[in-house]
Amino acid sequence: MAKKEDIEVLKAYLQEALDFHKLFYDLSPEDLSPYSQEIDSTETVARIADKYGFDGALFRNLTSDRNLFSSEAFDWLEKVINTIPKITATIENHTDRAIIPEEAELLTVPQVAILLGWGESVVRQRDREGLLPMPIRTGGTIQWSRNELKSWIDAKCPPRQKWELSKIGKGN
């Protein structure tokens, strides 16, 4: 599901939760069956929460084991209402690691994978095998010079050893 769709589902769910919150004290047990306030998008919201590092269980099994008129149920509803904006903010601030900004001079493994049309594991494997240009390693981060990768591709992707020798021959 795309970010925009995730946010729309969360906002609709939040609105329904807020509406229920307003009605909470006006309801009597006869007004509700054990599952009546379960929202159709419950599982979708739970999956979105899981996807962005939140506890999707908060949104699953809403009423089956909960007295609707207890302080526990009210606390749960408030937690739902407070959590959804946090999930939405996380989605809005989430950046795709594989997006390559035009000004980027150094490319990460996900970005190189996109550039070369490979999976990230293939990039790592070919780096270990010496089939890519020498990366720049800082801490646990592996990056490649964008310009060097373009030149390497133009040279028909020679193995690292041959590539490094050709750079010496060119005076680079």
MDTraj code that builds the backbone (N, CA, C; nanometers):
import mdtraj as md
import numpy as np

residues = "MET ALA LYS LYS GLU ASP ILE GLU VAL LEU LYS ALA TYR LEU GLN GLU ALA LEU ASP PHE HIS LYS LEU PHE TYR ASP LEU SER PRO GLU ASP LEU SER PRO TYR SER GLN GLU ILE ASP SER THR GLU THR VAL ALA ARG ILE ALA ASP LYS TYR GLY PHE ASP GLY ALA LEU PHE ARG ASN LEU THR SER ASP ARG ASN LEU PHE SER SER GLU ALA PHE ASP TRP LEU GLU LYS VAL ILE ASN THR ILE PRO LYS ILE THR ALA THR ILE GLU ASN HIS THR ASP ARG ALA ILE ILE PRO GLU GLU ALA GLU LEU LEU THR VAL PRO GLN VAL ALA ILE LEU LEU GLY TRP GLY GLU SER VAL VAL ARG GLN ARG ASP ARG GLU GLY LEU LEU PRO MET PRO ILE ARG THR GLY GLY THR ILE GLN TRP SER ARG ASN GLU LEU LYS SER TRP ILE ASP ALA LYS CYS PRO PRO ARG GLN LYS TRP GLU LEU SER LYS ILE GLY LYS GLY ASN".split()
xyz = np.array([
    [0.0852, -0.1166, 0.0000],
    [0.0000, 0.0000, 0.0000],
    [0.0903, 0.1236, 0.0000],
    [0.0569, 0.2226, -0.0771],
    [0.1371, 0.3439, -0.0871],
    [0.1189, 0.4299, 0.0374],
    [0.2164, 0.5173, 0.0609],
    [0.2131, 0.6040, 0.1783],
    [0.0816, 0.6815, 0.1871],
    [0.0395, 0.7414, 0.0748],
    [-0.0804, 0.8240, 0.0742],
    [-0.2026, 0.7408, 0.1138],
    [-0.2123, 0.6193, 0.0599],
    [-0.3244, 0.5315, 0.0943],
    [-0.3193, 0.4921, 0.2413],
    [-0.1981, 0.4635, 0.2930],
    [-0.1827, 0.4298, 0.4345],
    [-0.2352, 0.5435, 0.5216],
    [-0.1975, 0.6650, 0.4876],
    [-0.2389, 0.7811, 0.5663],
    [-0.3900, 0.7988, 0.5598],
    [-0.4499, 0.7798, 0.4417],
    [-0.5954, 0.7933, 0.4292],
    [-0.6681, 0.6910, 0.5160],
    [-0.6210, 0.5660, 0.5162],
    [-0.6828, 0.4620, 0.5993],
    [-0.6706, 0.4993, 0.7469],
    [-0.5517, 0.5449, 0.7879],
    [-0.5309, 0.5819, 0.9281],
    [-0.6200, 0.6987, 0.9693],
    [-0.6334, 0.7987, 0.8828],
    [-0.7170, 0.9143, 0.9166],
    [-0.8637, 0.8745, 0.9292],
    [-0.9112, 0.7878, 0.8397],
    [-1.0499, 0.7416, 0.8477],
    [-1.0718, 0.6617, 0.9762],
    [-0.9761, 0.5762, 1.0086],
    [-0.9851, 0.4950, 1.1309],
    [-0.9843, 0.5855, 1.2538],
    [-0.8963, 0.6848, 1.2533],
    [-0.8889, 0.7779, 1.3655],
    [-1.0212, 0.8513, 1.3824],
    [-1.0808, 0.8953, 1.2725],
    [-1.2077, 0.9668, 1.2822],
    [-1.3160, 0.8776, 1.3427],
    [-1.3207, 0.7518, 1.3002],
    [-1.4189, 0.6591, 1.3568],
    [-1.3919, 0.6356, 1.5056],
    [-1.2648, 0.6243, 1.5431],
    [-1.2309, 0.6050, 1.6842],
    [-1.2692, 0.7283, 1.7658],
    [-1.2445, 0.8475, 1.7106],
    [-1.2820, 0.9711, 1.7800],
    [-1.4335, 0.9808, 1.7956],
    [-1.5069, 0.9441, 1.6903],
    [-1.6535, 0.9462, 1.6984],
    [-1.7020, 0.8517, 1.8076],
    [-1.6426, 0.7318, 1.8122],
    [-1.6811, 0.6355, 1.9152],
    [-1.6458, 0.6898, 2.0538],
    [-1.5313, 0.7543, 2.0647],
    [-1.4860, 0.8116, 2.1913],
    [-1.5885, 0.9121, 2.2433],
    [-1.6420, 0.9959, 2.1535],
    [-1.7416, 1.0961, 2.1934],
    [-1.8691, 1.0299, 2.2456],
    [-1.9049, 0.9176, 2.1852],
    [-2.0283, 0.8486, 2.2230],
    [-2.0112, 0.7540, 2.3414],
    [-1.8882, 0.7287, 2.3805],
    [-1.8559, 0.6225, 2.4760],
    [-1.9451, 0.6237, 2.6002],
    [-1.9606, 0.7375, 2.6639],
    [-2.0357, 0.7432, 2.7894],
    [-2.1866, 0.7498, 2.7688],
    [-2.2314, 0.7765, 2.6469],
    [-2.3751, 0.7813, 2.6198],
    [-2.4328, 0.6450, 2.5854],
    [-2.3487, 0.5455, 2.5676],
    [-2.3948, 0.4135, 2.5262],
    [-2.4313, 0.3269, 2.6457],
    [-2.5213, 0.2360, 2.6217],
    [-2.5537, 0.1352, 2.7226],
    [-2.5150, -0.0004, 2.6659],
    [-2.5000, -0.1031, 2.7490],
    [-2.4598, -0.2349, 2.6977],
    [-2.5537, -0.2876, 2.5902],
    [-2.6810, -0.2508, 2.5952],
    [-2.7758, -0.2984, 2.4951],
    [-2.7489, -0.2385, 2.3570],
    [-2.6801, -0.1259, 2.3529],
    [-2.6522, -0.0605, 2.2246],
    [-2.5484, -0.1349, 2.1422],
    [-2.4731, -0.2216, 2.2051],
    [-2.3597, -0.2827, 2.1357],
    [-2.3618, -0.4340, 2.1450],
    [-2.3256, -0.4961, 2.0358],
    [-2.2921, -0.6378, 2.0420],
    [-2.1432, -0.6420, 2.0714],
    [-2.0851, -0.7567, 2.1083],
    [-1.9421, -0.7587, 2.1413],
    [-1.8516, -0.7083, 2.0294],
    [-1.8970, -0.7122, 1.9046],
    [-1.8099, -0.6724, 1.7940],
    [-1.8606, -0.5494, 1.7200],
    [-1.9597, -0.4806, 1.7711],
    [-2.0232, -0.3771, 1.6916],
    [-1.9347, -0.2580, 1.6601],
    [-1.8388, -0.2238, 1.7450],
    [-1.7572, -0.1083, 1.7111],
    [-1.6311, -0.1477, 1.6355],
    [-1.6159, -0.2764, 1.6026],
    [-1.5020, -0.3158, 1.5206],
    [-1.5135, -0.2476, 1.3858],
    [-1.4102, -0.1836, 1.3453],
    [-1.4106, -0.1056, 1.2224],
    [-1.3593, -0.1936, 1.1095],
    [-1.4213, -0.1833, 0.9918],
    [-1.3851, -0.2686, 0.8789],
    [-1.2357, -0.2653, 0.8488],
    [-1.1746, -0.1536, 0.8684],
    [-1.0336, -0.1393, 0.8316],
    [-0.9389, -0.1787, 0.9452],
    [-0.9903, -0.2460, 1.0471],
    [-0.9090, -0.2809, 1.1639],
    [-0.7817, -0.3558, 1.1264],
    [-0.7940, -0.4620, 1.0481],
    [-0.6759, -0.5410, 1.0126],
    [-0.5808, -0.4602, 0.9247],
    [-0.6358, -0.3784, 0.8364],
    [-0.5510, -0.2930, 0.7521],
    [-0.4709, -0.1977, 0.8391],
    [-0.5366, -0.1351, 0.9359],
    [-0.4678, -0.0429, 1.0266],
    [-0.3628, -0.1183, 1.1078],
    [-0.3960, -0.2383, 1.1539],
    [-0.2992, -0.3183, 1.2299],
    [-0.1762, -0.3491, 1.1451],
    [-0.1964, -0.3828, 1.0188],
    [-0.0828, -0.4118, 0.9300],
    [0.0008, -0.2876, 0.9024],
    [-0.0655, -0.1738, 0.8852],
    [0.0088, -0.0485, 0.8653],
    [0.0924, -0.0199, 0.9900],
    [0.0330, -0.0373, 1.1075],
    [0.1068, -0.0144, 1.2326],
    [0.2290, -0.1051, 1.2386],
    [0.2104, -0.2335, 1.2096],
    [0.3232, -0.3278, 1.2097],
    [0.4306, -0.2845, 1.1102],
    [0.3886, -0.2443, 0.9922],
    [0.4805, -0.2065, 0.8836],
    [0.5736, -0.0919, 0.9248],
    [0.5222, 0.0010, 1.0060],
    [0.6020, 0.1173, 1.0447],
    [0.6548, 0.1082, 1.1879],
    [0.6603, -0.0141, 1.2426],
    [0.7265, -0.0359, 1.3707],
    [0.6404, -0.0144, 1.4941],
    [0.5090, -0.0069, 1.4784],
    [0.4202, 0.0072, 1.5930],
    [0.3561, -0.1285, 1.6221],
    [0.2895, -0.1398, 1.7358],
    [0.2276, -0.2660, 1.7759],
    [0.0901, -0.2798, 1.7122],
    [0.0812, -0.3581, 1.6068],
    [-0.0451, -0.3796, 1.5378],
    [-0.1484, -0.4497, 1.6236],
    [-0.1029, -0.5217, 1.7269],
    [-0.1963, -0.5924, 1.8151],
    [-0.2918, -0.4954, 1.8847],
    [-0.2511, -0.3714, 1.8990],
    [-0.3371, -0.2703, 1.9597],
    [-0.4691, -0.2592, 1.8841],
    [-0.4661, -0.2840, 1.7539],
    [-0.5843, -0.2657, 1.6707],
    [-0.6578, -0.3960, 1.6403],
    [-0.6046, -0.5078, 1.6845],
    [-0.6677, -0.6380, 1.6584],
    [-0.7510, -0.6807, 1.7794],
    [-0.8502, -0.7638, 1.7571],
    [-0.9357, -0.8169, 1.8646],
    [-0.9847, -0.7057, 1.9568],
    [-1.0528, -0.6118, 1.8985],
    [-1.0889, -0.4902, 1.9709],
    [-1.1754, -0.5128, 2.0948],
    [-1.2762, -0.5976, 2.0851],
    [-1.3702, -0.6051, 2.1969],
    [-1.3964, -0.7446, 2.2490],
    [-1.3438, -0.8447, 2.1878],
    [-1.3818, -0.9804, 2.2244],
    [-1.3524, -1.0137, 2.3708],
    [-1.2474, -0.9581, 2.4277],
    [-1.2139, -0.9901, 2.5665],
    [-1.2168, -0.8659, 2.6556],
    [-1.2905, -0.7661, 2.6155],
    [-1.2871, -0.6389, 2.6863],
    [-1.4302, -0.5947, 2.7213],
    [-1.4533, -0.5541, 2.8447],
    [-1.5811, -0.4953, 2.8833],
    [-1.5837, -0.3543, 2.8259],
    [-1.6813, -0.3277, 2.7405],
    [-1.6853, -0.1995, 2.6697],
    [-1.6996, -0.0793, 2.7616],
    [-1.7498, -0.1010, 2.8827],
    [-1.7746, 0.0124, 2.9703],
    [-1.6782, 0.0160, 3.0881],
    [-1.5611, -0.0401, 3.0688],
    [-1.4606, -0.0407, 3.1745],
    [-1.3589, 0.0698, 3.1499],
    [-1.2847, 0.1012, 3.2537],
    [-1.1784, 0.2006, 3.2364],
    [-1.0706, 0.1450, 3.1435],
    [-1.0551, 0.0120, 3.1421],
    [-0.9575, -0.0503, 3.0519],
    [-0.9943, -0.0232, 2.9056],
    [-1.1228, -0.0357, 2.8730],
    [-1.1673, -0.0110, 2.7357],
    [-1.1473, 0.1356, 2.6989],
    [-1.1761, 0.2242, 2.7926],
    [-1.1575, 0.3666, 2.7667],
    [-1.0091, 0.3989, 2.7480],
    [-0.9240, 0.3407, 2.8314],
    [-0.7789, 0.3603, 2.8183],
    [-0.7297, 0.3084, 2.6838],
    [-0.7817, 0.1911, 2.6431],
    [-0.7439, 0.1347, 2.5128],
    [-0.7817, 0.2309, 2.4005],
    [-0.9046, 0.2843, 2.4061],
    [-0.9511, 0.3745, 2.3008],
    [-0.8643, 0.5004, 2.2953],
    [-0.8297, 0.5543, 2.4100],
    [-0.7417, 0.6716, 2.4116],
    [-0.6040, 0.6381, 2.3549],
    [-0.5538, 0.5184, 2.3843],
    [-0.4240, 0.4771, 2.3300],
    [-0.4304, 0.4684, 2.1775],
    [-0.5402, 0.4124, 2.1249],
    [-0.5592, 0.4055, 1.9795],
    [-0.5581, 0.5461, 1.9210],
    [-0.6350, 0.6349, 1.9822],
    [-0.6464, 0.7724, 1.9319],
    [-0.5119, 0.8441, 1.9380],
    [-0.4319, 0.8178, 2.0398],
    [-0.3006, 0.8824, 2.0515],
    [-0.1947, 0.8188, 1.9619],
    [-0.2118, 0.6918, 1.9280],
    [-0.1117, 0.6212, 1.8476],
    [-0.1235, 0.6517, 1.6989],
    [-0.2451, 0.6652, 1.6487],
    [-0.2633, 0.6845, 1.5042],
    [-0.1899, 0.8083, 1.4520],
    [-0.1956, 0.9242, 1.5189],
    [-0.1173, 1.0381, 1.4681],
    [0.0338, 1.0106, 1.4657],
    [0.0824, 0.9294, 1.5597],
    [0.2253, 0.8945, 1.5604],
    [0.2595, 0.8085, 1.4392],
    [0.1708, 0.7136, 1.4069],
    [0.1941, 0.6297, 1.2886],
    [0.1913, 0.7159, 1.1634],
    [0.0932, 0.8052, 1.1550],
    [0.0818, 0.8944, 1.0392],
    [0.2073, 0.9793, 1.0241],
    [0.2575, 1.0346, 1.1342],
    [0.3797, 1.1159, 1.1288],
    [0.4983, 1.0324, 1.0830],
    [0.5065, 0.9086, 1.1299],
    [0.6152, 0.8196, 1.0875],
    [0.6089, 0.7949, 0.9376],
    [0.4884, 0.7709, 0.8861],
    [0.4725, 0.7475, 0.7419],
    [0.5130, 0.8709, 0.6635],
    [0.4684, 0.9873, 0.7084],
    [0.4989, 1.1112, 0.6365],
    [0.6478, 1.1425, 0.6377],
    [0.7182, 1.1021, 0.7437],
    [0.8614, 1.1296, 0.7548],
    [0.9480, 1.0147, 0.7056],
    [0.8842, 0.9039, 0.6685],
    [0.9576, 0.7854, 0.6220],
    [1.0191, 0.8141, 0.4853],
    [1.1469, 0.7873, 0.4730],
    [1.2120, 0.8065, 0.3435],
    [1.2538, 0.6720, 0.2880],
    [1.2412, 0.6596, 0.1609],
    [1.2812, 0.5369, 0.0934],
    [1.4323, 0.5414, 0.0752],
    [1.5028, 0.4450, 0.1345],
    [1.6495, 0.4436, 0.1287],
    [1.7010, 0.4246, -0.0131],
    [1.6159, 0.3752, -0.1021],
    [1.6606, 0.3473, -0.2381],
    [1.6464, 0.4678, -0.3308],
    [1.5798, 0.5739, -0.2857],
    [1.5671, 0.6928, -0.3697],
    [1.7047, 0.7570, -0.3826],
    [1.7402, 0.7938, -0.5042],
    [1.8718, 0.8529, -0.5285],
    [1.8544, 1.0023, -0.5542],
    [1.8890, 1.0865, -0.4566],
    [1.8810, 1.2305, -0.4802],
    [1.9787, 1.2708, -0.5912],
    [1.9386, 1.3654, -0.6729],
    [2.0235, 1.4055, -0.7854],
    [2.1593, 1.4572, -0.7402],
    [2.1637, 1.5208, -0.6236],
    [2.2894, 1.5791, -0.5765],
    [2.3785, 1.4786, -0.5033],
    [2.3324, 1.3562, -0.4846],
    [2.4095, 1.2558, -0.4104],
    [2.5380, 1.2202, -0.4840],
    [2.6501, 1.2341, -0.4139],
    [2.7795, 1.1964, -0.4716],
    [2.8171, 1.0549, -0.4304],
    [2.7709, 1.0126, -0.3124],
    [2.7965, 0.8773, -0.2640],
    [2.6645, 0.8014, -0.2596],
    [2.6670, 0.6767, -0.3059],
    [2.5462, 0.5955, -0.3119],
    [2.5563, 0.4777, -0.2154],
    [2.4468, 0.4491, -0.1479],
    [2.4392, 0.3378, -0.0537],
    [2.4063, 0.2082, -0.1281],
    [2.4109, 0.0978, -0.0563],
    [2.3796, -0.0325, -0.1167],
    [2.2408, -0.0314, -0.1824],
    [2.1335, 0.0156, -0.1135],
    [2.0027, 0.0160, -0.1796],
    [2.0000, 0.1020, -0.3061],
    [2.0714, 0.2138, -0.3029],
    [2.0744, 0.3018, -0.4196],
    [2.1519, 0.2390, -0.5351],
    [2.2633, 0.1729, -0.5041],
    [2.3413, 0.1041, -0.6081],
    [2.2583, -0.0096, -0.6669],
    [2.1835, -0.0784, -0.5823],
    [2.0974, -0.1870, -0.6302],
    [1.9969, -0.1346, -0.7321],
    [1.9372, -0.0209, -0.7045],
    [1.8418, 0.0397, -0.7986],
    [1.9135, 0.0807, -0.9264],
    [2.0288, 0.1460, -0.9118],
    [2.1046, 0.1929, -1.0281],
    [2.1427, 0.0781, -1.1212],
    [2.1820, -0.0353, -1.0629],
    [2.2286, -0.1481, -1.1434],
    [2.1178, -0.2485, -1.1763],
    [2.0007, -0.2304, -1.1161],
    [1.8907, -0.3225, -1.1414],
    [1.9083, -0.4574, -1.0738],
    [1.9773, -0.4590, -0.9617],
    [2.0027, -0.5810, -0.8859],
    [1.9337, -0.5706, -0.7507],
    [1.9298, -0.6805, -0.6784],
    [1.8851, -0.6795, -0.5400],
    [2.0002, -0.6363, -0.4506],
    [1.9681, -0.5913, -0.3304],
    [2.0724, -0.5481, -0.2366],
    [2.1683, -0.6617, -0.2038],
    [2.1167, -0.7829, -0.1896],
    [2.2041, -0.8962, -0.1565],
    [2.3017, -0.9246, -0.2706],
    [2.2585, -0.9025, -0.3940],
    [2.3473, -0.9228, -0.5097],
    [2.4585, -0.8184, -0.5081],
    [2.4245, -0.6941, -0.4755],
    [2.5262, -0.5882, -0.4667],
    [2.6297, -0.6261, -0.3613],
    [2.5848, -0.6691, -0.2442],
    [2.6779, -0.7068, -0.1366],
    [2.7646, -0.8262, -0.1781],
    [2.7027, -0.9250, -0.2417],
    [2.7770, -1.0439, -0.2855],
    [2.8821, -1.0065, -0.3902],
    [2.8443, -0.9266, -0.4881],
    [2.9395, -0.8897, -0.5938],
    [3.0493, -0.7988, -0.5405],
    [3.0176, -0.7212, -0.4378],
    [3.1221, -0.6419, -0.3725],
    [3.2215, -0.7357, -0.3045],
    [3.1716, -0.8343, -0.2295],
    [3.2603, -0.9314, -0.1625],
    [3.3457, -1.0075, -0.2635],
    [3.2885, -1.0372, -0.3791],
    [3.3607, -1.1124, -0.4824],
    [3.4561, -1.0245, -0.5634],
    [3.4569, -0.8941, -0.5361],
    [3.5471, -0.8048, -0.6079],
    [3.5005, -0.7726, -0.7488],
    [3.3703, -0.7724, -0.7699],
    [3.3180, -0.7454, -0.9037],
    [3.2650, -0.6035, -0.9198],
    [3.2706, -0.5252, -0.8139],
    [3.2297, -0.3845, -0.8183],
    [3.3517, -0.2976, -0.7897],
    [3.3453, -0.1690, -0.8242],
    [3.4551, -0.0799, -0.7853],
    [3.4713, -0.0801, -0.6331],
    [3.5867, -0.0386, -0.5875],
    [3.6163, -0.0344, -0.4444],
    [3.5199, 0.0630, -0.3758],
    [3.4459, 0.0157, -0.2748],
    [3.3552, 0.1064, -0.2043],
    [3.4299, 0.1881, -0.0993],
    [3.3611, 0.2862, -0.0477],
    [3.4114, 0.3663, 0.0634],
    [3.3412, 0.3124, 0.1872],
    [3.4177, 0.2601, 0.2815],
    [3.3589, 0.2005, 0.4021],
    [3.3865, 0.2919, 0.5210],
    [3.2785, 0.3350, 0.5841],
    [3.2898, 0.4148, 0.7061],
    [3.1991, 0.3512, 0.8101],
    [3.2608, 0.2963, 0.9138],
    [3.1826, 0.2232, 1.0133],
    [3.1168, 0.1047, 0.9459],
    [2.9865, 0.0909, 0.9633],
    [2.9134, -0.0175, 0.8990],
    [2.8522, 0.0225, 0.7663],
    [2.8812, 0.1431, 0.7199],
    [2.8211, 0.1936, 0.5967],
    [2.9119, 0.1662, 0.4777],
    [2.8511, 0.1184, 0.3706],
    [2.9234, 0.0942, 0.2456],
    [2.8634, 0.1875, 0.1415],
    [2.9495, 0.2666, 0.0767],
    [2.9026, 0.3598, -0.0261],
    [2.9980, 0.3581, -0.1444],
    [2.9450, 0.3977, -0.2591],
    [3.0257, 0.4078, -0.3801],
    [3.0111, 0.5482, -0.4365],
    [3.1174, 0.5938, -0.5009],
    [3.1129, 0.7217, -0.5700],
    [3.0207, 0.7071, -0.6907],
    [2.9251, 0.7966, -0.7005],
    [2.8313, 0.7934, -0.8131],
    [2.9062, 0.8071, -0.9453],
    [2.9993, 0.9028, -0.9517],
    [3.0741, 0.9255, -1.0762],
    [3.1583, 0.8040, -1.1134],
    [3.2203, 0.7417, -1.0121],
    [3.3015, 0.6238, -1.0410],
    [3.2142, 0.5093, -1.0923],
    [3.0971, 0.4908, -1.0319],
    [3.0073, 0.3851, -1.0796],
    [2.9650, 0.4095, -1.2243],
    [2.9370, 0.5350, -1.2576],
    [2.8987, 0.5664, -1.3964],
    [3.0140, 0.5356, -1.4918],
    [3.1342, 0.5731, -1.4531],
    [3.2514, 0.5439, -1.5372],
    [3.2734, 0.3933, -1.5482],
    [3.2553, 0.3212, -1.4380],
    [3.2709, 0.1761, -1.4358],
    [3.1699, 0.1098, -1.5295],
    [3.0462, 0.1590, -1.5277],
    [2.9422, 0.1063, -1.6176],
    [2.9798, 0.1351, -1.7628],
    [3.0277, 0.2578, -1.7901],
    [3.0696, 0.2939, -1.9264],
    [3.1841, 0.2054, -1.9754],
    [3.2670, 0.1578, -1.8804],
    [3.3800, 0.0704, -1.9156],
    [3.3371, -0.0768, -1.9226],
    [3.2075, -0.1021, -1.9209],
    [3.1501, -0.2369, -1.9329],
    [3.1714, -0.3230, -1.8081],
    [3.1736, -0.2592, -1.6919],
    [3.1725, -0.3271, -1.5613],
    [3.2844, -0.4295, -1.5409],
    [3.4100, -0.3897, -1.5546],
    [3.5179, -0.4861, -1.5327],
    [3.5297, -0.5227, -1.3845],
    [3.5905, -0.6374, -1.3531],
    [3.6133, -0.6734, -1.2125],
    [3.6974, -0.5652, -1.1430],
    [3.6893, -0.5596, -1.0118],
    [3.7548, -0.4544, -0.9335],
    [3.9043, -0.4416, -0.9646],
    [3.9753, -0.5533, -0.9660],
    [4.1203, -0.5475, -0.9867],
    [4.1527, -0.4824, -1.1216],
    [4.0843, -0.5246, -1.2254],
    [4.1062, -0.4679, -1.3585],
    [4.0646, -0.3208, -1.3609],
    [3.9556, -0.2892, -1.2936],
    [3.9077, -0.1512, -1.2881],
    [4.0092, -0.0607, -1.2181],
    [4.0617, -0.1057, -1.1050],
    [4.1592, -0.0255, -1.0312],
    [4.2859, -0.0048, -1.1141],
    [4.3302, -0.1080, -1.1859],
    [4.4481, -0.0946, -1.2725],
    [4.4222, 0.0039, -1.3857],
    [4.3018, 0.0014, -1.4413],
    [4.2707, 0.0949, -1.5501],
    [4.2681, 0.2386, -1.4993],
    [4.2278, 0.2590, -1.3742],
    [4.2280, 0.3938, -1.3164],
    [4.3711, 0.4434, -1.2983],
    [4.4612, 0.3528, -1.2584],
    [4.6018, 0.3906, -1.2409],
    [4.6604, 0.4299, -1.3756],
    [4.6270, 0.3534, -1.4786],
    [4.6759, 0.3815, -1.6136],
    [4.6264, 0.5146, -1.6671],
    [4.5081, 0.5576, -1.6234],
    [4.4511, 0.6849, -1.6684],
    [4.4966, 0.8008, -1.5806],
    [4.5632, 0.7676, -1.4703],
    [4.6095, 0.8733, -1.3801],
    [4.5025, 0.9207, -1.2836],
    [4.3987, 0.8408, -1.2577],
    [4.2919, 0.8778, -1.1631],
    [4.3246, 0.8356, -1.0239],
])
top = md.Topology()
chain = top.add_chain()
for i, resn in enumerate(residues, 1):
    res = top.add_residue(resn, chain, resSeq=i)
    for name in ("N", "CA", "C"):
        top.add_atom(name, md.element.get_by_symbol(name[0]), res)
traj = md.Trajectory(xyz[None], top)
